[in-house]
Amino acid sequence: MTDKPKPTSVNAEGIFEPFSVENVPWENWSENTRYGSRSRYLSGFGGASHVGVAMEELAPGMESTLNHYHMLEEEQALILAGEMTLKLGEKTYLVKTGDYVCFPAGQKAGHSFYNHSDASCRFLIIGEKNPHDVIVYPETGRVSVRLTGEGYDKSATMEYWQGADTNKKK
């Protein structure tokens, strides 16, 4: 079985042309009943590989992602319609249509969205696609290394010389 290539705005000459957001298909995802949304990956449809832009729609009662922060990658969000709760570090904020939020790289305050309202909330999420990024999940202790595609338990940290034989060999 082969995966069908995702549609894009590329023409017969290999040029990515302007497109209507409505032409970008929705993609749904969920993890049990707590997490999930639907997204239109605008940047991928338009041929971008360095900056990611997605239009997301978060249904009532759903959370967007595990709370996380990026060491090397910046993210930004623009709320297009509706309202939801932003968890940022230890605080929560009501964000609504027209609000904008930046998550600078290296800001050690986890972020995630929760739709507390009774209507869907639509927003743009913009981020770099840094292949060397390290993502930290404060609530679960996971550290994800994008370059290797692996995740680690933050509680298993080591001192620099721990486990090394520091005596001269005779």
C-alpha positions in Angstrom: 0.0 0.0 0.0 1.4 3.4 -1.0 0.5 6.7 0.6 -1.2 9.0 -1.8 0.8 12.3 -2.0 -0.8 15.2 -0.2 -2.3 17.9 -2.5 -0.4 21.1 -3.0 -0.8 24.3 -5.0 2.0 23.3 -7.4 1.3 23.8 -11.1 2.6 21.7 -14.1 5.8 23.8 -14.3 6.6 23.1 -10.6 5.6 26.6 -9.4 3.6 26.9 -6.2 0.7 29.2 -7.0 -1.6 31.3 -4.7 -4.5 29.3 -3.3 -7.7 29.6 -1.3 -7.5 28.3 2.2 -10.7 26.5 1.4 -8.8 24.3 -1.1 -6.6 22.9 1.7 -8.1 19.7 3.1 -8.8 19.4 6.9 -6.8 16.8 8.7 -8.2 15.4 12.0 -6.2 13.9 14.9 -7.1 12.9 18.4 -5.6 11.1 21.4 -8.5 9.5 23.2 -11.1 12.0 24.4 -8.9 14.8 25.8 -6.6 15.9 23.0 -7.4 16.6 19.3 -8.2 19.2 16.7 -8.5 19.6 13.0 -6.0 21.4 10.9 -5.3 22.8 7.5 -1.5 22.8 6.8 -1.3 25.9 4.8 2.5 26.1 4.5 2.9 22.6 3.3 0.1 23.0 0.7 2.0 26.1 -0.6 5.3 24.4 -0.8 7.0 25.8 2.3 9.6 23.8 4.2 11.2 26.3 6.7 8.1 28.0 8.3 5.0 26.1 9.3 1.6 27.7 9.2 -1.6 25.8 10.1 -5.2 26.8 10.6 -6.5 24.9 13.5 -9.9 24.4 14.9 -10.3 23.3 18.5 -13.6 21.8 19.5 -15.3 22.5 22.8 -13.8 20.6 25.7 -10.6 19.6 23.8 -6.9 20.4 24.4 -4.6 21.2 21.5 -1.4 19.5 22.6 0.6 18.4 25.7 1.9 21.5 27.5 5.4 22.2 26.0 8.1 24.7 25.1 10.7 24.7 22.4 14.4 25.4 23.0 15.2 26.4 19.4 11.9 27.0 17.7 9.6 30.0 18.0 5.8 29.7 17.8 3.1 32.3 17.4 -0.7 32.1 17.3 -3.4 34.4 16.0 -7.0 33.7 17.2 -9.3 34.0 14.2 -12.7 33.1 15.8 -14.0 32.1 19.2 -12.2 32.0 22.5 -10.2 29.5 24.5 -7.9 29.2 27.5 -4.1 29.5 27.0 -2.1 27.8 29.7 1.3 29.5 29.8 3.6 28.4 32.6 1.7 28.4 35.8 -0.9 31.0 34.6 -3.9 30.8 32.4 -5.2 33.5 30.0 -8.5 33.9 28.1 -7.6 34.4 24.4 -10.3 35.5 21.9 -10.8 36.7 18.3 -8.0 39.1 17.4 -5.6 38.1 20.1 -2.0 37.3 19.3 0.6 35.4 21.3 4.3 34.6 20.8 6.2 31.7 22.4 9.9 32.7 22.0 12.4 30.0 21.6 14.0 29.1 24.9 11.2 30.6 27.0 10.9 27.9 29.7 7.1 28.2 30.2 5.0 25.5 28.7 2.1 26.4 26.5 -1.1 24.7 25.4 -4.6 25.6 24.5 -7.9 24.3 26.0 -11.3 25.2 24.6 -13.4 26.0 27.6 -16.2 27.4 25.5 -19.3 25.8 23.9 -18.2 26.7 20.3 -15.2 25.8 18.2 -12.2 28.1 18.3 -10.2 28.7 15.1 -6.6 30.0 15.1 -3.5 30.2 13.1 -0.4 28.6 14.5 2.9 29.6 13.1 6.3 28.1 13.8 9.7 27.4 12.5 10.4 23.8 11.3 13.8 23.6 13.0 15.1 20.1 12.5 17.4 20.5 15.6 14.7 21.6 18.0 14.4 20.1 21.5 10.9 20.2 23.0 10.3 20.0 26.8 7.0 18.8 28.3 7.0 20.1 31.9 3.9 18.2 33.0 5.1 14.7 31.8 8.8 15.2 32.1 9.4 14.2 28.4 12.2 15.8 26.4 11.9 15.3 22.7 14.8 15.6 20.3 13.5 16.3 16.8 16.8 15.4 15.0 16.7 11.8 16.3 12.9 11.4 16.6 13.4 10.2 20.2 12.0 11.2 23.5 13.6 11.0 26.9 12.6 11.1 30.6 14.0 14.4 32.0 14.3 12.9 35.5 17.1 10.6 34.1 19.6 13.5 33.9 23.3 12.9 34.4 26.2 15.0 35.6 28.8 15.5 32.9 31.4 13.1 34.3 28.9 10.7 35.8 29.7 7.1 34.6 33.1 8.1 33.1 36.3 6.5 34.3 38.4 9.6 35.1 41.5 7.7 36.3 44.5 7.3 34.1 44.9 3.9 32.5 48.0 2.0 33.7 
